């Protein structure tokens, strides 16, 4: 289960201009009953929550426009 996100600074020295990214902190329970928590080596920039919010907003605007257009045709 992802329990949090942690900001990680960019450590790549190849001229990448990305300042860093958000890495998930994951926790799970092993078969032996031990709790394991770790921070992933893979990170996202921008925040992984931003893209779905943008797409949801665009979809909402399109749905409102479609409903208004459908209502204006009298059907």
C-alpha positions, -999 to +999 in steps of 0.1 A: +000+000+000+013+035-008+013+054+025+029+087+014+050+104-013+084+118-006+102+145-027+136+134-040+161+157-055+174+150-090+207+131-087+213+127-125+242+147-137+235+144-174+220+179-178+185+169-169+167+201-158+140+183-138+144+194-102+134+160-088+103+140-083+078+124-060+086+088-049+060+066-033+066+052+002+053+017+002+043-006+031+034-042+030+033-072+053+055-102+044+042-138+045+061-142+078+041-113+093+069-087+092+060-051+082+082-038+054+084-001+044+105+013+017+108+043-006+107+035-043+137+044-065+113+056-092+098+091-089+074+113-109+075+150-117+050+167-114+031+151-086+014+119-096-019+133-084-018+163-108-024+145-141-057+127-130-070+160-116-063+178-149-079+151-170-109+150-146-113+188-149-112+186-188-137+158-188-160+177-165-159+208-187-166+186-218-195+169-200-211+202-191-207+215-226-222+183-240-252+184-216-258+221-224-256+214-261-279+184-258-304+205-237-305+233-263-316+209-291-348+201-273-343+163-269 
